Amino acid sequence: MNLGVLVSGRGSNMAAIVKASADGRLSSRVAVVLSDVAEAPALALARAAGVPAEHVATASARPKLRREDSDRFVGRLRAFDVDLVVLAGFMRILGRPFFEAYPGRILNIHPSLLPDFRGLDPQRRALEAGVRVSGCTVHVVTPRVDEGPILAQASVPVLEGDTVEALSARILAEEHRVYVETIRAIERGDVSLSGGGIDGSLESSRGNA
Ligand code: GRF
C-alpha cells in the first residue's frame, strides 16, 4: 500500500512508520507526508528520511477542515497514489471529501483507551479521573471524532505520582508499536476495512490469523 501520513507537529508516530517501512517490517511505503502546519517538525523529519513532505495551506484555521481545504489534501493524496491515509498527530477534523475519497481507508491513533477520553488532552484527563490503566487506540476514522471502529489497543499502567509527561511518554512508546502492527495486520488481511464511512456506518472486521 501507499501510505499518506497527515501530521501537525512532532511526528514520532510518522517516523516509527517510516522506519518500519525502511527496515522491511512493513511492505507498505510512506508515499507522502502532509501537514497543515508549515513549520511542523514532522515535515523536516520526513524529508530527512527521504520521504516527500508537503505543507498544505488551509484557507480557514478552524479545527474542522472546510470543503476546499479537504479537497486540497485529497488532491495531494491522490497525486501520490495513496491507498491508506494515516493520521498521526493531525490536529484538524476531516471534511466530507476525505470520506468520499477514502471510505474506510483512514486510520487514527488516539492516546487513550477509547471510548474513554475522546478529544483533546486525554492523558491529562485520564490522570485527573484517577484511572489506573490508560493506553492508546488505533481506529478507523469516521466523521464523528474519535468514534470510528476500534482496530487495536494497547494498555499501560498509570503509576503513583505520574505526571502528564511521564504518562504520555509511556503511552507514546506503545503507540509506535501498535500503529505499525495494525498497518501490518491490514497488509496481511488480518484486519479488513470495508464499508461506506460517510454516515459512520462503516464496518470493519478482524480475521483469525
Ligand atoms: C500522539 O500522542 C497521538 O496519539 C496523538 O497526537 C500525538 C502525536 O505525536 N494523536 P507524534 O506527532 O506522532 O509524535
Residues whose N, C-alpha, C, O or C-beta is under 5 A from the ligand:
A	BS01	GRF	G9 R10 G11 S12 N13 M14 A88 G89 I109 H110 P111
